[in-house]
Amino acid sequence: MLYKQSKKIVKFLYQVPKFWIVLASLLLLTVLTFADYFTGLHYGFSIFYLFSVLLLTWFVNLRAGITFSVLSIISWFTVRLILLSPEKLQETDYLILTGEAAIRLLFLLSNSYILSLLKKDFEIRTKQNEQLVELSKIKNFFIGMVAHDLRNPLSIIEMSSFTILDKENRNNLSQDQILLLESIYRKSVYMLKLIEDYLDITKIEAGHLQINKSTYDYGKFIGDIVTLNTIIANQKNIRIEILKETDMPMFSYDRNKISQVVSNLLINAINFSKPNSTIKINLKVEDKNIVTEIVDTGTGINAEDINKLFEAFYCSKRTSERGTGLGLTISKKIVEAHGGNIGFRNNIDIGSTFWFTLPVE
């Protein structure tokens, strides 16, 4: 709350003409001079002088801050000379007063100069950020344009190869043809995933991630995703089992987006699992949340990967499989946009478990 109010004040001061800031500071100097005079020798209002010095330095310029520093100390020094009785004013008192004035002036000038350096650094960083934002927009536009043109023909290749590999069609194919088509399908799925990941991350960076929820049977939904990834799992003779502790309640979620999350986690599990093993998908309800766990039989999560798994473009060294390093980052953003959480843990015996929650609204 305080931070928001401070931002509003700063924004307002940037809109105030410099002339009015200077005039207000001079008026404050006059008020403080009278305050110094009427309160006597034992009170000094340097902290209020400092406020005006910093205000002028940041919102006007360094010269204005230095000028006000000098004027404020002259005012402070003059008031004390007036208040000290000429009879009691000795040479020692005069030297002490001059030294104190010099220290106060040095304090104000050093603060003004430091703030001017910070302002210059702030302006440089702001300009660099603006340039980075503009470059990011150009990059996102270029990636979006190229990816859009590549996605359509790749989708046709993927769908065609998947259709030909249907059980009924396999009987009419030789083993070499089946291997070739499976390779085509696997590579087209991989390339489509690259394109979708790049498109998604550009949308997320631009703040355009949209969630369109609809109510659908979650158990059937997970089953459909498993069916689509069976061909990839068959390459390593991996079985995928779906285990439900209870019947899944009906709730709303974005099927396309959550399908990305489940597919990302499932493909990772397939890549990291050993051949001739089983991947388990556990579905359960905990505290008004649907929990989805994908348990693999891989080598587990290395210590060096634990804090970086969900970072963009980070690829673990524990596998030779290529990827964009964006899958887990995108999955995290999608789950969080649904109001859920995502995480992982190493299993006690072997492999790891990636999980995410979706609230039942």
C-alpha positions in Angstrom: 0.0 0.0 0.0 2.8 2.4 1.0 4.7 1.5 -2.2 1.8 2.3 -4.4 1.2 5.6 -2.7 4.9 6.5 -3.1 4.7 5.7 -6.8 1.7 8.0 -7.2 3.5 10.8 -5.4 6.6 10.4 -7.6 4.5 10.3 -10.7 2.8 13.5 -9.6 6.1 15.3 -8.9 7.3 14.4 -12.4 4.3 16.2 -13.8 4.8 19.3 -11.7 6.7 22.1 -13.6 10.3 22.6 -12.4 9.5 26.3 -11.7 6.9 25.4 -9.0 9.3 22.9 -7.3 12.0 25.7 -7.1 9.4 28.2 -5.8 8.1 25.7 -3.2 11.7 25.0 -2.1 12.4 28.7 -1.6 9.2 29.1 0.3 10.2 26.2 2.5 13.6 27.8 3.0 11.9 31.1 4.2 9.6 29.2 6.6 12.6 27.2 8.0 14.6 30.3 8.5 11.9 31.8 10.6 11.5 28.5 12.5 15.3 28.5 13.2 15.0 32.1 14.5 12.0 31.6 16.7 13.1 28.3 18.2 16.6 29.5 19.2 20.1 28.2 19.0 19.3 24.6 20.2 17.2 23.6 17.1 18.5 23.0 13.6 16.2 22.1 10.7 18.8 20.6 8.4 16.8 17.5 7.8 14.1 19.6 6.2 16.7 21.4 4.2 17.9 18.0 3.0 14.4 17.2 1.9 14.3 20.2 -0.5 17.9 19.5 -1.6 17.0 16.0 -2.7 13.8 17.1 -4.3 15.5 19.7 -6.4 18.4 17.5 -7.3 16.1 14.7 -8.6 13.2 16.6 -10.2 15.2 19.7 -11.4 18.9 19.2 -11.6 22.2 19.0 -9.6 22.8 22.8 -9.9 19.5 23.6 -8.2 20.3 21.2 -5.4 23.8 22.7 -4.8 22.4 26.3 -4.9 19.7 25.5 -2.4 22.3 23.7 -0.1 24.4 26.9 -0.1 21.4 29.2 0.5 20.1 27.0 3.3 23.4 26.9 5.2 23.9 30.7 4.7 20.4 31.1 6.2 21.3 28.7 9.1 24.6 30.5 9.8 23.1 34.0 9.6 20.3 33.2 12.1 22.8 31.9 14.6 25.0 35.0 14.3 21.9 37.1 15.0 20.8 35.1 18.0 24.3 35.1 19.5 24.8 38.2 21.6 27.7 40.3 20.2 29.1 40.6 23.7 29.2 36.8 24.2 30.4 36.0 20.7 34.0 35.1 21.1 36.5 34.1 18.4 36.3 30.4 19.5 32.5 30.4 19.2 32.8 31.9 15.7 35.2 29.2 14.6 33.0 26.4 16.1 29.9 27.9 14.3 31.8 28.2 11.0 33.0 24.6 11.3 29.5 23.3 12.1 28.1 25.2 9.1 30.8 23.7 6.9 29.9 20.2 8.1 26.2 20.8 7.4 27.0 22.2 4.0 29.2 19.2 3.2 26.4 16.8 4.3 23.9 18.5 2.0 26.3 18.7 -1.0 27.4 15.1 -0.7 23.8 13.8 -0.5 22.9 16.0 -3.5 25.8 14.7 -5.6 25.2 11.0 -4.7 21.5 11.4 -5.6 22.5 13.0 -8.9 24.7 9.9 -9.7 21.8 7.6 -8.7 19.5 9.6 -11.0 21.9 9.3 -13.9 22.2 5.5 -13.4 18.4 5.3 -13.1 17.9 7.1 -16.4 20.5 4.9 -18.2 18.8 1.7 -16.8 15.4 3.0 -17.8 16.5 3.7 -21.3 18.1 0.3 -21.6 14.9 -1.3 -20.3 12.9 0.5 -22.9 15.3 -0.7 -25.6 15.1 -4.2 -24.3 11.3 -4.1 -24.3 11.3 -2.9 -27.9 13.8 -5.6 -29.0 11.6 -8.2 -27.2 8.6 -7.0 -29.2 10.5 -7.3 -32.4 11.8 -10.8 -31.4 8.3 -12.0 -30.4 6.8 -10.7 -33.7 9.5 -12.5 -35.8 9.2 -15.8 -33.8 5.4 -15.7 -34.0 5.5 -15.1 -37.8 8.0 -17.9 -38.5 6.4 -20.3 -36.1 2.9 -19.7 -37.5 4.1 -20.5 -41.0 5.8 -23.7 -39.9 3.0 -25.0 -37.7 0.4 -25.8 -40.3 2.5 -28.1 -42.6 4.0 -29.8 -39.6 0.5 -30.4 -38.1 -0.5 -32.1 -41.4 2.6 -34.3 -41.3 1.9 -35.3 -37.7 -1.7 -36.1 -38.2 -1.1 -38.0 -41.4 1.7 -40.2 -39.9 -0.4 -40.8 -36.8 -3.4 -41.9 -38.9 -1.3 -44.3 -41.0 0.1 -45.8 -37.9 -3.4 -46.8 -36.7 -3.8 -50.4 -35.8 -5.8 -51.2 -38.8 -3.3 -49.7 -41.2 -0.2 -51.3 -39.6 -1.1 -54.7 -40.9 -0.6 -53.4 -44.5 2.9 -52.0 -43.7 6.3 -53.6 -43.6 8.4 -53.3 -40.5 10.7 -50.8 -42.3 7.8 -48.7 -43.3 6.4 -48.7 -39.7 9.8 -47.7 -38.3 10.1 -44.9 -40.9 6.5 -43.6 -40.1 7.2 -43.7 -36.4 10.3 -41.7 -36.9 8.4 -39.1 -39.0 5.7 -38.9 -36.4 8.1 -38.6 -33.5 10.2 -35.9 -35.2 7.0 -34.0 -36.3 5.7 -34.1 -32.7 9.1 -32.8 -31.5 9.2 -30.0 -34.0 5.6 -29.0 -33.3 6.4 -28.9 -29.6 9.4 -26.6 -30.3 7.1 -24.2 -32.2 4.3 -24.3 -29.6 6.8 -23.7 -26.8 8.3 -20.6 -28.6 4.8 -19.3 -29.4 3.7 -19.8 -25.8 6.7 -18.2 -24.2 6.3 -15.1 -26.4 2.7 -14.8 -25.3 3.7 -15.2 -21.7 6.4 -12.6 -22.0 4.0 -10.2 -23.6 1.4 -10.9 -20.8 -1.1 -12.4 -23.3 -1.6 -15.8 -21.6 -5.4 -16.4 -21.7 -7.2 -19.1 -19.8 -10.5 -20.4 -21.3 -12.1 -22.7 -18.8 -14.8 -25.3 -19.5 -16.2 -28.3 -17.5 -14.9 -31.7 -18.6 -14.4 -35.2 -17.2 -10.8 -35.0 -16.0 -10.2 -38.8 -15.9 -11.2 -39.1 -19.6 -9.2 -36.1 -20.4 -6.0 -37.6 -18.9 -6.8 -40.9 -20.8 -7.0 -39.1 -24.1 -3.6 -37.5 -23.5 -2.0 -40.9 -22.7 -3.4 -42.3 -25.9 -1.8 -39.5 -27.9 1.6 -40.2 -26.3 1.5 -44.0 -26.6 3.5 -44.1 -29.8 6.4 -42.2 -28.1 6.2 -44.5 -25.1 6.2 -47.6 -27.3 9.6 -46.7 -28.6 11.1 -47.6 -25.2 8.4 -50.2 -24.5 7.1 -48.1 -21.6 3.7 -48.7 -20.1 1.6 -45.8 -18.8 -0.8 -46.5 -16.0 -3.6 -44.2 -14.7 -4.5 -44.7 -11.1 -7.4 -42.9 -9.5 -7.9 -43.0 -5.8 -11.5 -41.7 -6.1 -13.9 -40.5 -8.7 -12.9 -37.2 -10.2 -15.4 -34.4 -9.5 -16.4 -32.2 -12.5 -14.7 -28.9 -12.5 -13.6 -26.2 -14.9 -10.2 -25.9 -16.5 -8.6 -24.9 -19.8 -8.3 -28.3 -21.6 -5.8 -27.0 -24.3 -3.5 -25.4 -21.7 -3.6 -28.3 -19.1 -3.1 -30.7 -22.0 0.2 -28.9 -22.6 1.1 -29.3 -18.9 0.3 -33.0 -18.8 2.0 -33.7 -22.2 5.1 -31.8 -21.1 5.4 -33.8 -17.9 4.6 -37.1 -19.5 7.1 -36.7 -22.4 9.8 -35.7 -19.8 8.9 -38.9 -17.8 9.2 -41.0 -21.0 12.5 -39.4 -21.9 14.0 -40.0 -18.4 12.5 -43.4 -17.7 14.3 -46.7 -18.4 13.1 -48.9 -21.2 10.6 -51.7 -20.3 9.4 -49.7 -17.3 6.1 -48.2 -16.1 5.1 -44.6 -15.7 2.2 -44.0 -13.3 -0.2 -41.1 -13.4 -1.9 -40.7 -10.0 -5.1 -38.7 -9.7 -6.5 -37.8 -6.4 -8.4 -35.1 -4.5 -6.8 -33.2 -1.6 -8.2 -30.1 0.1 -10.5 -29.0 -2.8 -7.7 -29.5 -5.3 -7.3 -32.1 -8.0 -3.7 -33.5 -7.7 -2.0 -35.0 -10.7 1.2 -36.9 -10.1 3.4 -38.3 -12.9 5.8 -40.9 -11.5 8.8 -41.9 -13.6 11.6 -44.5 -13.2 14.5 -42.3 -14.2 17.6 -41.2 -12.3 15.8 -38.6 -10.2 16.6 -34.9 -10.0 20.3 -33.9 -9.6 21.1 -31.4 -6.9 22.4 -28.9 -9.5 19.0 -29.0 -11.3 16.7 -28.6 -8.3 16.7 -24.8 -8.2 16.7 -24.3 -12.0 14.2 -26.8 -13.4 11.4 -24.2 -13.9 13.8 -21.5 -15.3 13.3 -20.6 -19.0 15.8 -22.3 -21.5 17.4 -24.4 -18.7 18.1 -28.0 -19.9 19.2 -30.7 -17.5 22.5 -32.5 -18.2 21.1 -35.8 -17.1 19.7 -36.6 -20.5 20.8 -36.6 -24.1 17.3 -35.6 -25.3 17.1 -32.2 -26.9 14.6 -29.6 -26.0 13.9 -25.9 -25.7 14.1 -25.8 -22.0 10.7 -24.0 -22.0 8.3 -26.9 -21.2 8.5 -26.7 -17.4 8.5 -22.9 -17.4 5.3 -22.8 -19.6 3.7 -25.5 -17.5 4.4 -23.5 -14.3 2.8 -20.3 -15.7 -0.3 -22.2 -16.9 -0.8 -24.0 -13.6 -0.4 -20.8 -11.7 -2.8 -19.0 -14.0 -5.4 -21.6 -12.9 -4.7 -20.9 -9.3 -2.7 -24.1 -8.7 0.8 -25.1 -7.8 3.4 -27.3 -9.5 6.5 -29.0 -8.1 8.5 -32.2 -8.0 10.2 -34.6 -5.6 12.7 -37.5 -5.8 11.2 -40.9 -5.1 12.6 -43.0 -2.3 13.5 -46.0 -4.5 14.0 -44.7 -8.0 13.0 -41.9 -10.3 11.1 -38.7 -9.6 7.5 -37.4 -9.3 6.3 -34.2 -10.9 2.9 -33.0 -9.6 0.6 -30.1 -10.0 -2.7 -29.1 -8.5 -5.9 -27.5 -9.9 -8.5 -26.0 -7.6 -12.0 -27.4 -7.8 -14.2 -24.3 -8.1 
